[in-house]
């Protein structure tokens, strides 16, 4: 782990960014997709100059919401990510890098950070998704504190439901079910970032340990047969096991997922 500069902040909030994938749907790229350029900073407005990359939006919002450290989890070979961000000093952030071998899905990647985050609230987001919402993690943290939820998801209208985790809500906007990449659905919202408590971090670790030791899911003991596991699968299992998953809807805001060819083309239009 390469630890960045200690900014002297200690507020029991940390952040995780999984960046260990291969970006096979949009390869080849000249760089890791997490540092794909999306424009330049306007020094007069944003206080800094230089290239703005896709994951810098996520990092800046995590720091703005109070994260004392951001753990970026990479696989061997993606050295351009720490090469670009360094220790986070240019972002007034404390960045740390965890290196993992290829995993069987995002939950396994996230769980790499378990020893470092297990006693803190976690801010989580996908580094290949661009959004323009102002300080959304602060809104999710406020919701979590008010509701006492184990997890709070940030929801947007899904641009392509067949490629997203679709979220079913009750009348109080609690999450009742997550459907992973449904072929057909009348659900409208997907989630693109989250806040969760140590209870869910422990649940995730137990889930992964259960799979690793037995090859079976904790939820229904169905053999996984080597299929990729999504973080939405773990959240759905947590709902099944009575953890409280709440949400905040951003009904008028948009997101852009550059992990697909269509998303990559769309992000070019707003650069």
NORFENTA-V478112 format. One line per field, one symbol per residue. phi: phi as a letter, one per 20 degrees, with the letter a starting at -180 (. if undefined). burial: + if it has 9 or more other C-alpha atoms within 8 Angstrom, else -. A space follows every 50 residues. Layout:
phi=???
burial=???
This chain:
phi=.deeffemebcmccbccecdfdlffcfedfbfffdffcqcfegfedmbco fedgefffgffffgeofebcedecdgoeffffffemengfdlcdecdddc fgdeqggffgfgegfecfdcfdecbefddebdfelfffffffffffemff bcdedcfffbgfdceedddefemfeeacdelffcadfddcdcbbcbegff gfffffgfffffedmcfffclefflmffddfffffffffgemfeddbced fdedcceefcfffffffffdf
burial=--+++------+++++++++--+--+-----+++++-+--++------+- +++++++++++++++++++++++++--+--++---++++---++++++++ ---+++++++++++--++-++++++++++++---+++++++-++----++ ++++++++--+--++++++---++++++++++-----+++++++++++-+ +++++-++-++---++++----------+++++++++++---++++++-+ --+-+++++++-+++++----
